[in-house]
Amino acid sequence: MEPIEINQLQKHIDDRANKSVYVHLETTNGAYASHFNEDAYNVGAFIRNANVSYQRGKVVGAGVTYRVGLKLDIGWIYAEGVNQFEINDQNQLLMAGHDREGRLMVSLQISETPFHY
């Protein structure tokens, strides 16, 4: 994955707008929190292969992390803390946010075909 360059990522998001796409969204602090502080809460969210069509998408932020939002007819999908992205060999747009130790904290993926793993 490469660090986010807003204009490049925005183009990839725009290219997928107004199409039927599959979204993967995942957030987690995983078991990381409880390993270092037994009173910490483990939190996370996971959705896989949600079939949506978004009207527009937007990347905002500057510096280290970014927010990516997808405007649906009836609301929004967004991921906060994204700092890397890539287009894989299946033309899927993969975005992720990792903490300073390289641990996954957030993932937002967009594909014109279902995710299979």
N, C-alpha and C positions, 0 to 999 in steps of 0.2 A: 504494500500500500504506500501511497505517496502523501505527503502533507497537502492540505487543502490549498488550492489556488481558486479563489471564489469564482472568477469568470469561467474557468474551465469546468468546474463542478456545476455551475449554474447552467451551462450549455447542455450538459448531460441530463440534468433534471428537466430542462425545457424540452429536450428531444423526446421525453417519455410522457409529457403532458397530453391530456385528452385521448389517452389510449387505455384500454383495459390492461392493467398491470397487477402483478402480485407483489405484496409488500411483506417484508419481514422486519419486525421491530422488536428489539430486545434491550432491556436495561438491567443492570445488576451491579451490586457491589459484592455479589457472590459470597463465598465463605470468608472473603478477605476481612470483612469487618469483625466477625466474631473471633478470628484468629488473633487479633491484636487487642481486642477489647471485648470481654465476655458480656458486657452490658449493651453492646452495639446491636442494632437491628440488622438483620439480613433482609434486603429488599430486592425486588426485581419484577420485571414484566416481560411477557413473551407473547408474540403473535406471529404466526407463520402462514404464508400463502393467503393473506386477506386479499381478495380480488376487488380492486377499486379503480376508479378513474379520477384523477385529480385535474382540476382546472388549471392550476399553476403551482409552481413550487418556488421557494425562496430560500436563499442562503444568506444568513446575516451573522455578523460578528467580525472581530478583528483580532489578529494575533494568534493565540494558542488554540482556542476552541470556538466552534461555530454552532448555530442552531439551523436546522434544516426543517422547513415546514412545507406540507403539501395541503393545498386548499381543495377540499372535497365539496360536493354540492351541499352536504349537510353538516359540515364541520371541518376539522383539521386533524392531521397527523403531524406530529413533530418530534424531533430528536434534538436534545440539548447536549452539548459537550463533544460533538463530532470533531475529529482533528485529522482524519486520513480518509482517502478514498481510492478506488480503482475500478476499472472496467475489466471483468474477467473474460476468459475465452468463450463464455456463453453470452456475452454482451449484457451481463447483469451489472448494475451499478451498486457497488458495495461501499458503504460508508461506515466508519467506526470511530469511537473515541476510546482512547487508552489512557490510563493514569500514568504518573511519572515512572512507575515500575513496569509499565508495559502491559498491565492487566486490562482486559476488556471491561468497559463500563457501559457503553451504549453501541448498538448496531442498528443501522437502517439500511435496508437493501431493497432495490426495485428491479423487477424483472418482467419481461413480456411473457415468460413461461414460468410455470410453477417451480419452486425450489424443491430439490429432490433429496436432500440430505438432512 
